[in-house]
Amino acid sequence: MQIKTLQRADEKYIKQAAELLLEGFKEHWPQAWPDLAAALEEVDEALEADRICRVAIDANDNVMGWIGAISQYGGNVWELHPLVVDSQHRGKGIGTLLVRDLEEQVLQRGGITIVIGSDDEDNMTSLSNVDLYDDLFTRLANIKNYKGHPYEFYLKLGFKIIGVLPDANGLGKPDILLGKRVVEWEQ
Ligand SMILES: CC(C)(COP(=O)(O)OP(=O)(O)OC[C@H]1O[C@@H](n2cnc3c(N)ncnc32)[C@H](O)[C@@H]1OP(=O)(O)O)[C@@H](O)C(=O)NCCC(=O)NCCS
């Protein structure tokens, strides 16, 4: 497997990347990309020159997963968006390799932080269906994963939960915010 920057000329990879988005998010985030056209538009935006867009290619020259990132705060912060691995190849470390590669890419661009907003629209965690304004910090400290919400994947890669946006996707459907510093802490 190799990880490389997706180019506009890579038409086959672009279509495969869009198909992975559609397939990968439909179970728990059906509103994310309703059809292939919407997913293709997302890939198209990810190809803008000021973004990062990296694909994992297998030995048969097919896309197994991809990751994008958007510059914020003058390049200090990069929002990871999106990340998906082919459902047939999950649990083999590909997601980990894509995030590690992104960390390197952000570092090379002088970035400090990677941030992710990971929605919970499908009662996947204990932060859903509750009033987060009631005892917020205790709820954050005691978060439970009910249905394989990806926040746990990011925690394993050294990310921390840095907040939550209550009701981001409707009442009781929050956006869980995770962050990681990619440079050494020096004061
Ligand atoms: C989340 C995703 C990218 C992970 O990719 P992956 O290649 O399966 O991840 P890895 O194999 O590198 O997993 C690394 C570790 O995280 C764990 N993990 C992966 N996904 C997880 C999840 N959804 N919930 C809990 N743990 C998870 C793995 O079990 C593994 O743990 P281990 O090191 O103890 O064995 C992939 O499941 C996916 O595409 N999901 C659908 C789309 C999605 O959720 N994208 C992220 C939106 S913010």
The ligand as an SDF file (V2000), in Angstrom:
LIG
                    3D

 48 50  0  0  0  0  0  0  0  0999 V2000
  -12.8970    5.2160   11.5410 C   0  0  0  0  0  0  0  0  0  0  0  0
  -12.1080    4.5120   10.4170 C   0  0  0  0  0  0  0  0  0  0  0  0
  -11.4870    5.5570    9.5000 C   0  0  0  0  0  0  0  0  0  0  0  0
  -10.9980    3.6760   11.0880 C   0  0  0  0  0  0  0  0  0  0  0  0
  -10.2010    3.0860   10.0680 O   0  0  0  0  0  0  0  0  0  0  0  0
   -9.5020    1.6340   10.2720 P   0  0  0  0  0  0  0  0  0  0  0  0
   -8.5520    1.4300    9.1590 O   0  0  0  0  0  0  0  0  0  0  0  0
  -10.5480    0.6150   10.4750 O   0  0  0  0  0  0  0  0  0  0  0  0
   -8.7420    1.9000   11.6440 O   0  0  0  0  0  0  0  0  0  0  0  0
   -7.4670    1.1080   12.2460 P   0  0  0  0  0  0  0  0  0  0  0  0
   -7.4780   -0.3030   11.7240 O   0  0  0  0  0  0  0  0  0  0  0  0
   -6.2470    1.9030   11.9870 O   0  0  0  0  0  0  0  0  0  0  0  0
   -7.8380    1.1240   13.7960 O   0  0  0  0  0  0  0  0  0  0  0  0
   -6.9510    1.5590   14.8270 C   0  0  0  0  0  0  0  0  0  0  0  0
   -7.5780    1.2350   16.1720 C   0  0  0  0  0  0  0  0  0  0  0  0
   -8.8180    1.9750   16.3250 O   0  0  0  0  0  0  0  0  0  0  0  0
   -9.8930    1.0720   16.5790 C   0  0  0  0  0  0  0  0  0  0  0  0
  -11.0840    1.5740   15.8930 N   0  0  0  0  0  0  0  0  0  0  0  0
  -11.1910    1.8200   14.5630 C   0  0  0  0  0  0  0  0  0  0  0  0
  -12.4140    2.3000   14.2860 N   0  0  0  0  0  0  0  0  0  0  0  0
  -13.1010    2.3260   15.4690 C   0  0  0  0  0  0  0  0  0  0  0  0
  -14.4140    2.7120   15.8340 C   0  0  0  0  0  0  0  0  0  0  0  0
  -15.2840    3.1630   14.9250 N   0  0  0  0  0  0  0  0  0  0  0  0
  -14.7730    2.6320   17.1370 N   0  0  0  0  0  0  0  0  0  0  0  0
  -13.9090    2.1760   18.0600 C   0  0  0  0  0  0  0  0  0  0  0  0
  -12.6290    1.7950   17.7770 N   0  0  0  0  0  0  0  0  0  0  0  0
  -12.2450    1.8790   16.4910 C   0  0  0  0  0  0  0  0  0  0  0  0
   -9.4350   -0.2580   16.0000 C   0  0  0  0  0  0  0  0  0  0  0  0
  -10.1220   -1.3310   16.6030 O   0  0  0  0  0  0  0  0  0  0  0  0
   -7.9640   -0.2470   16.3350 C   0  0  0  0  0  0  0  0  0  0  0  0
   -7.7980   -0.5710   17.6820 O   0  0  0  0  0  0  0  0  0  0  0  0
   -6.5180   -1.4470   18.2000 P   0  0  0  0  0  0  0  0  0  0  0  0
   -5.3020   -0.5900   17.8490 O   0  0  0  0  0  0  0  0  0  0  0  0
   -6.7380   -1.5600   19.6600 O   0  0  0  0  0  0  0  0  0  0  0  0
   -6.5520   -2.7150   17.4340 O   0  0  0  0  0  0  0  0  0  0  0  0
  -13.0240    3.5400    9.6200 C   0  0  0  0  0  0  0  0  0  0  0  0
  -13.6560    2.6720   10.5100 O   0  0  0  0  0  0  0  0  0  0  0  0
  -14.0880    4.2250    8.7670 C   0  0  0  0  0  0  0  0  0  0  0  0
  -13.8480    4.5910    7.6170 O   0  0  0  0  0  0  0  0  0  0  0  0
  -15.3120    4.3930    9.3410 N   0  0  0  0  0  0  0  0  0  0  0  0
  -16.4360    5.0140    8.6180 C   0  0  0  0  0  0  0  0  0  0  0  0
  -16.2320    6.4890    8.4150 C   0  0  0  0  0  0  0  0  0  0  0  0
  -15.8120    7.2150    9.6840 C   0  0  0  0  0  0  0  0  0  0  0  0
  -16.2720    6.9350   10.7890 O   0  0  0  0  0  0  0  0  0  0  0  0
  -14.9110    8.2140    9.5150 N   0  0  0  0  0  0  0  0  0  0  0  0
  -14.4630    9.0810   10.5750 C   0  0  0  0  0  0  0  0  0  0  0  0
  -15.4700   10.1800   10.7810 C   0  0  0  0  0  0  0  0  0  0  0  0
  -14.8730   11.4120   11.9180 S   0  0  0  0  0  0  0  0  0  0  0  0
  1  2  1  0
  2  3  1  0
  2  4  1  0
  2 36  1  0
  4  5  1  0
  5  6  1  0
  6  7  2  0
  6  8  1  0
  6  9  1  0
  9 10  1  0
 10 11  2  0
 10 12  1  0
 10 13  1  0
 13 14  1  0
 14 15  1  0
 15 16  1  0
 15 30  1  0
 16 17  1  0
 17 18  1  0
 17 28  1  0
 18 19  1  0
 18 27  1  0
 19 20  2  0
 20 21  1  0
 21 22  1  0
 21 27  2  0
 22 23  1  0
 22 24  2  0
 24 25  1  0
 25 26  2  0
 26 27  1  0
 28 29  1  0
 28 30  1  0
 30 31  1  0
 31 32  1  0
 32 33  2  0
 32 34  1  0
 32 35  1  0
 36 37  1  0
 36 38  1  0
 38 39  2  0
 38 40  1  0
 40 41  1  0
 41 42  1  0
 42 43  1  0
 43 44  2  0
 43 45  1  0
 45 46  1  0
 46 47  1  0
 47 48  1  0
M  END
$$$$
